[in-house]
Amino acid sequence: MSLFNDPRWGEALSHLPDYLGNHVRVSLAALALGLVVSLPLAILTRNRPAPRAILLAVASIVQTVPGLALLALFYPLLLLAASVTLKWFGVSFSAFGFLPAMLALALYSMLPVLRNGITGLNGIDPALIEAAKGVGMTARQSLVMVELPLALPVMMAGIRTAAVWVIGTATLSTPIGQTSLGNYIFAGLQTQNWVFVLFGCFASALLALAVDQLLGLIESGLRQRGRLRTALGATGIAALVAATLVPTMGRSSSGYVVGAKTFAEQYVLSALLRDRLQAAGLTATARSGLGSSVVFGALKAGDIDLYVDYSGTLWANQLHRTDIKPRAELVAELKTALAKDNITLLGELGFENAYALVMPKKRADALGIHTIADLAAHTSTMSIAGDYEFFSRPEWAALQKAYGLQFSAQRQMQPDFMYAAVASGEVDVIAGYTSDGLIAKYDLVALDDPKQAIPPYDAILLLAPKRAGDERLKAALSPLLGKIDISTMREANLRTSGNDANSSPDAVAKWLWEKVGGR
């Protein structure tokens, strides 16, 4: 089947009003905030060398911070601020999604606006300013009536650059809960849905190009003092905003929000939970692609209503426990600990998705490696790859301590790419997942952990504090508890690596329900 005849283009198109509307909304708000802050600062510091140098240096430093890192940093900062305002003033706000994305993107927009604003104002012929004073204008009148109109074309060039930067960087806001065109890209990468990746890239590029050209029309009108060009550009911007925002804003925001982390299994499970709620007559949407700490914080704060997590992840990352207990005992203790934060552990889904060190079966047999203890003697000449967070997680430290692992090189990459990398010999070992169907697809083997350095990772269903007494919600989800075994989940995960419409998370979720619904 040709890529451009793929039916998944239709699925991608169906998400466009939601993704594009939210993308425009956060980009527009960030750009507006950036302009409100940057333009006055440019005016205040244009004739003050020391403050101007400091301001531009700070704005330049912000640009050196990777976009995803800057977006992620705002989430814990706002969580802290929300807890302080709640404690001191009894007022809280959501640190999830729109607010951290808008603030981070506003910072990203400041440098070109500041530079062009200062350059435009300082580039005005001093004789014109003297002439304004000569006819009796005050400093403020001169600024408003002479300097700003003359500098405006140069300032518009900075605004155009800022707009393109903001629109492009907004695609990275998905992991902190802001719906955007980045949802296509993150979901596509995790499920190997290249139609979604291409669609997201094209849509973002076209949006940036359209906004840049419309702002360019306004800039041209200002340079040539052509009111028609300026009016057409402004009208085009207003029409674009209306066309993308009205469908989204007209939609009801009530209902349940199902969270999901950033890998294929989570996309499938969030779609499954959403479908079960909708089948019970409840309104539900999925919010996917969230970071591990972000999704738990969002649940605790009530920004999402439910999601699937893993007992070992919560045990190590949220409770900061390093001891390993039997599976049933660990889940029971975890349930008690979560209840202190009014989070409900509704139950286990029936399978475990643990971290495991994985390597090609043929090579493992040739070297006589069956356990991580066997592997330890060979690691000095081997490389290992993990996902973006594995090497900073407690599990990795526990493995190193228990087995003395000293690999010659460590690499980080997208989870799905790891399996192809180890199968092709690009790396020797990967930190994979026991429920991943790609282990069988690439003829790999998960090594045993005789010292039990890695805790159990039962898939568990968590409910937000505000849903603790929601019996209708619990009734809709109860048929899933204990019904998904490891072999079924592996097959579901393997299906997401296909290249057709049946491999989408939504399609796989429907298949999964057909498999487990009658059990």
Disulfide bonds with the S-S distance in Angstrom:
none
